[in-house]
C-alpha cells in the first residue's frame, strides 16, 4: 500500500491528524499532518496526506514553502487554486504572527534597536534593500 492509497478513513480514528491535534495539540503533529489538515481533503485516488507529502517534497521541506506562489502550488498534481489559496493564507498568517509586536510604538535608542525593528521583515528578502527610520 503506497501513501497515495492510504486514506484517512483507513486510519484508526485516534491516529487521524485532526483527532491527534485535538488530543495532543498541534506540536504533536508532523509537518505533513499539519499541511494535510490545512488542505482538508485529497483528490480522487490521492489522500490529503499524500498531497501534503508532495508539497513538502516539491518545496524541499518548509524553508522554500514560505515563499511559494499560487502558480507553484498549482503545479503540484492534486493542488488546485482553492487549496493553494488556503495554504498561502495560512503561510501569511504565520508570517504575521511571527512578526507581530505588542504596542504601536517602538523606541529606537541604538543601531541594534533599529536592526531588531527591521530584521524580521527584511530577513528573507532576496535582494538588497535600503531602509531609513525617521522619528
Secondary structure, 3 states (H helix, E strand, C coil): CCHHHCCHHHCCHHHCHHHHHHHHCHHHCCHHHHHHHHHCCCECCECHHHHHHHHHHHCCCCCCHHHCCHHHHHCCCCCCHHHHHHHHHHHHHHHHHHHCCCCCCCCCCCHHHHHHHHHHHHCCCCCCCCCCCCC
